[in-house]
Every structure is written in structure tokens, then in C-alpha cells.
Amino acid sequence: MPDSLYGGRRPQLLAVDDDSMNLTMISRAFKDEADVETALSGPEAISWLASHEADLIMLDFRMPVMDGFDVLRILKKNPRTAEIPVIFLTGDISVELEAKGFIEGATDFVRKPFIPDVMRQRVRRVLRYEYLQDHLEHEVQRQTALAEKRLEDSQELFREMAVALAKTIDAKDAYTHGHSERVANYARMIAKRAGDDEEAQEHIYYMGLLHDIGKIGVAGTIINKTSRLDDDEFHSIQSHTIIGSEILKEISQFPDLSIGARYHHERYDGKGYPDKLAGEAIPREARIIAVADTYDAMTSSRSYRKGLPQDVARAEIEKGKGTQFDPEFADLMIALIDDDKDFTMRSREEE
């Protein structure tokens, strides 16, 4: 993992496996980006952790004396090690085993035999998420303190920082420049037509601006892939809703900011993700952002197609009323489209 992605230092990994060949393979896979300590058993790993720190543990599931679950339970009971992310290593993963692992506190699974590139990507994703979760609020506060010397208006300061974060996320995808800010503006326009006051409009603007922040935890190769995604890649894309929610809920001064990130892919008919909520069980702000997000996705160019004409996007929103979208907010989006005679509500990248 490049230093810039983990606070300017090499992360410390602990690999635990009773097969020395597997430990050698892990050490070689991460030699250029992390420090790797190895242990041949659970007791050896626990002993090492008694006097050392680890940023992530890669833990074999099937080991003699003490299996992976035994080790994980001991780690979770110790305040020093309870928060260290654990990736299980196993060759016989099943739905039941995976579910039990997540319940016990595992962060992810890596299948044996190892594919080095896949293993590195999974570890990088977990480390990136952990670092962001631990440091995002601190970094926002640090940048705020520096900027307040130049700006008297703290609301403008927050806006600039949120826009900068949104642009950072959009830059991961060659085809989504300006997407987050457009979605935020459309969401605010819908909220205004719904009768929301200025404070509520501003509130949903920031939710829309950062709705895709979880994509920072998804590999750029997956985000920019032009061919069909496989199941693992699609699952990784879907995970941006959870990652974004976990990042934003750490901002204590704006506790509802995570709503847009988590729920903007829920559908009114309950067939969305990540929680399959339906109807008014989906937070109101997320129902607004969902239609704004879909409209911008349709009218923006992608690697596989040009942006759709506005009348086509309008027809798709009309068709999605009551299934994909809340009918009230779909109608308000359609009203905005009908008032936009010159088709200004779209990406200008292709011009």
C-alpha cells in the first residue's frame, strides 16, 4: 500500500498460518508496501500481540490447537486488539462460515490458494477504510482550523471542504466529473419544490455532495472497468454505500450526513441495497437523492454510452415511479426537467 494511503508510513501486518509456505507467499506479496510479521499458530500470534501493534491481521481459519475463531474471540475480548481488522484465510469458505465470521467480528475473507493481486486489493481496501475511519474527522478539524484564519464564514468553509472531498471521489471515475455536485444541486432543487425550508435544503445538499464518498474504498480498476463486472466486483461496488456511511457517521457535528451515502441505492419497491428498505422506510432525504442521482447518471456519458437525451431520461423516471422512485419526488424531478427547456441540467464534459 503506497505511503500516501496510510498516513505516510508502512502498515504493520500480522500473518497467522500453520503452513510456512503460505506465510512466505504473504510476505513476498506485501514486501514492497508493508511490514509483515508471521506466526505459525494462534498462541504465537497472541504472544506477539502482547508487546507489538498491528494494523491488520491475516488469520488462517483451520489451525491445530487453536483455530481462527478461537483466536478472534480472544482478540475481541482484549481492548488492545479488539479494533484490529481481521481477514480470515480459508480454502473452504461457505455461506454459513462467512456469516459466522462476520458475526464474530471478521472484516473480510481471502480464499486459498491465494491470488496475490486479489489478496493485496482486499488488504488495501480494509487498511484504507480503517485509516479513513480513524483519521477523517481529525483531518477535517485540522483543515478547518487552518482555513478559519482566512474565512469568517464557517458555512462557506464547510462547503468548500465538502466540494473538495466530492471532487476527489469523482476523480476516481473518468466519467463522473462534477457528478456529486450536480446531484447535490438537483436534490436541493427537489427539496425546495417539496416545500423544505432553506436549512433543510442546505442539509440535503451536503448529503448529496458526499453520497458517493464510499467509492474511495473501491478499487479504481473496478470503478473504471468497461466490461461486465463479475460477482465479486459488483459486491465491491455495492459496498461503497456501507463504506461511505461508516466514514460520514464519524463526523459528530453532522450525524445525519451518512444517510445519503448509505441509502441512495435503495428502491421504493424494496429491491435496492444495502438494506432492501421499501417505501417510506427509506429516509426521505435518500429518496430525493436517489432520483437526482439516477437522472444525472442517465444524462452523463459513460465508457459504454453517450449521455441520454433529456426526454429519454424523463421517460425512464416516469416509468420508475412507485418501483425505483418515490412517486412524489419523481414527479418533482419531472417538473424540473419540463422547466429546463434548454437542457442545462446535465454534464458539460462532452462539449
N, C-alpha and C positions, 0 to 999 in steps of 0.2 A: 504494500500500500504506500503510494507516494507520501512523503513527509507532509505536504501541504494538506492532505486529507486527514491527518491525525495530529494536529497541533504542533507540527514541527519536530516530532520525534518518532522513532521506530516503535511500533506497538510490541508488547511482550505477549507471546502466545505460549500456552502450555498444551502439549500434545500427550495424550494418555492412551496407550495401546499395548497389549501384551505381545504384539508382533513387532519385532525390531525393524523389519523391512518396511512396515507401514510408517513407523516413526522416521526412518531415513527418507522416505518419499515425501513426507510432510515437510521435513527440514529443508530438503532441496527445493521444494515448491515455493517456499517463502524466504529463501536465503537472501534475496535482493531487497526485501521490503519489511521484514520483521525479525525480531529475535525470538527464537524458538527453543524452549526448554522441553525435554522429553521425560516421560515416566512410563515404566513398564507395568505399573499396577495402580489400583486406586489408593492403597495405603501410601505408596511412594509419592503420588501426586499430592495427597493431603499433607504429608510431611513437608514437602517443598513449599506449599502454600502457607504453611505456618510462619514462614520467615521471608516470603517473597510475595511480590504483587504480580498479577496477570491481568491483561486487558481482555483476554478471551481464552476459553478452554475448549479444546477439541477432545472429546471423550468417547472412547470405544464403549459400545453397549455391552458386548459379551466378553467378560474377562473372568478368570478364576478368582476365588476368594471374595472379591467384592465387584459386583457388576456395575454398569453405568448408573442405574437408578439408585443403588446404594450410595455411590459417590455423590450423585446430585443431591440427594436428601441431606447428606452431611454438609455439603456446601451451602445449601439454602438455610440451614439452621445456624450457621455462623455469620454474624453481622459483617465480618471482614470479607467474606467470599460470596455472600448472598446475592449481590448485584452483578457478579461477573457473568457475562453471557456464556452459555454452554451450547456447543454444537455437537450433537451425537454423531458418531461414526458407526455405521452398521451396514451389513450386506443383506439383511433380511427384513427390511422395513415393511410393515403392514399398516393398514389404516388404524388398527387398534393400538399398535405400538406407537405410531406417530401421535395419536390423540393422547395416549397416556404420557408420552414425553412432554408434550406441551402443557398438560395439566400439572405435571411435576415441576415445570419451570424451564424446560429446554427452550432454546431460542430458535434452533433450526436443526436440520438433518443433512448429512452428506453421505451419499451411498458409496459402498465399496463394490468393486475395485475403484479407486479414486481416479477421476479425470482431473488432472492438475488445474486446468483453466476454470472448470466449474467450481472446484474447491476454493480457488483463490477469489473468484467472484462472490461466492457466498460469504466468505470470511470478510472481504472488503465491505460488503453491504452491511453486515452486522456491526463492524467496527465504525463505519461511517455513521450509522444510525445512533450508536451509543455515544459517539463523540458529540454529535449534534444535540442529542438529548441533554447531555451533561453541560454543554457549553453555550447553547444558543441564547438562553436568557441572559447569561453573563455577558456575552458579546454584544447583545442589543443594548444592555445597560451601559457598557463601556463606550460604545459608539454614541449613545445618547449624551453621555457626559461631555464628550469631546465636541459634539455638534451644538450643544446648548450655549457654548461660548459665542457662537456666531448667529444663532437663531433664537429669537424671543418667543416665537410661536411654536410650542411643543407639538401641536397637532400637525403642523406642516412638517416638522421633523419626523414624526412617526410615519407620515405619508411617504416622505422621500425614502425612508428606510424600507418600508413595505414594498414600494415600487422597485427598489434596487434588488430586494430578495426575489420578487416576482420575475424580474428580468433575468436574474441568474438562473432560475428554474427554466424559463422559456428558452434560454440559450442552449440548453441541452438538446433541444429538438430543432433541427434546421428549418422546420416548417411551422413553428408556433411562435415566432417573434411577435410580441405585443399581445399574445392571446390572453394572458391573465388580466392585463389592464382593460382590454375590450370587454371581457366577461364581467369584470367589476363594474364597468360603466353601464353595461346593459342591465345588470342586476339592480343597480341603483335606480335606473330609469323605470324598471318594472315596479320596484318598491314605491317609487313616487306616485305612479299611476294607481297603485293599490291603496294610496292614502296614507302611507307612512310619513312620519314627521322627519325633519332634517337629520336628527340624531340617529334614527333608525336607518335612514338611507345611507348615512356615513358608515354605520355599523356593518351593513351588508356589503358595502363597497370593499371594505378591508377583508371580509370573509372571501369575497370573490377574487380579490387580488392575490390571496395566498392559498386558494383552493387546491392548487397543484404542487404545493411545496414538497409533498412527499416524493415527488419524482427525483429529488436529489438522492434518494436511496435506491433508485433503479438504474441499472447499468445503461449507459448511453447507447451501447450497441443494440440493446433491446428496444429502447425508445425510438431509435432511428432505423430499425430494421424494415426493409421494404417488402420482404416476403412474408408469408403467413407465419404467425407466432406458434410455437409448439405449446403444449400444456404448461410446462414449467415457466416459459417466458410470459405466457398470458397471466399466470398466477403472480408472477413478479410485477407485471404492470398493475394488476388489481391491488397489489399490496401498497401502492402509493397512497391510497385512502387512509390506511391504518397508520403508515409511517407519518404522513402529514398531520394526522390527528394527534399522535403521540408527541410530535415536535411542538405543535402550537399550544397544546394544553399546558405546557410548562411555563407559558407566559402568563403569570399570575394576574397582571393588571388588565388582561383582556381574556378572561376564561372561556368566553363563548367563541373565540376566534377559530377554534378547531372544528366547529360544526360544519362549515362549508367544505373543509378538507375531507372529513370522514364520510359525509352523506351525499355528496353531489352526484354520485353514480347510482343512488337508489332510484327505483322506478315506482311510479304511482300504483302500479299493479302488483308490486311486491317481488318482481323478478330481477331487481338490481343487486348491487353489492355495496358494502361487505356484509350488511346485516339483514338484507331482504326485508326491510321495512316497507310498509304499504300505506297509501293514503295519508291522512293527517298524522300518522305515527312518525312520518318523516318530518324533521324540523322545518318550519316554514321557510326559513332563510335558504335551506338546502334545496327546497322545491323551486324557489326562484332561481338560484344559481344553476340548477340542472338545465332549465330551458335556455338560459342565457349561454351556458357552456356549449350545449348542443348546437344552437344557432351559429355560434362563432366557428365551431368545428366544421359545420357544413359549408359555410361561406368562405373558409380559408383553404388555400391549396395544401395538398398533401403530396407525399412522394409518389403516390399511386393515382392521383387525380387532381384536376384543377378545382378551385373553389366553385361550389354550386351556384347557379343563378339564384337571385333572391326569391323568385316565385316558386322555385323548386323547394328551397328551404322552408318557405311559408307553408307549402302543401304538406311537407313532412311533419311540421309542428302541428298542423291541423289534424293530421292522421294520428299523431301520438297523444292527442287529448284523452285523458282518462286511462291510458295504458302506461305510456312512458312519462307523461307530464300531468301535473295538477291542472285540470281544465281552466281554473281561474287565471293562473299565471301564463298558461299557454295562450289564452285569449288576449292577455295584456301584451305579450310578446308579438302576437299577430297584429295588434293595433299599432305597435311601434313600427313594425315593418310597413304597414299600409301608409303610415305617415312619412316614411322615409322614401320619398319619390325619386331621389337621386342616388339611392343605394349607397349612402355614406357609411352605413353600419356594416363594415367589412374590413378585412385586412387589406393594406395598400402595398404589401411586399412585392406583388407581381407587377405593379405598374412601373 
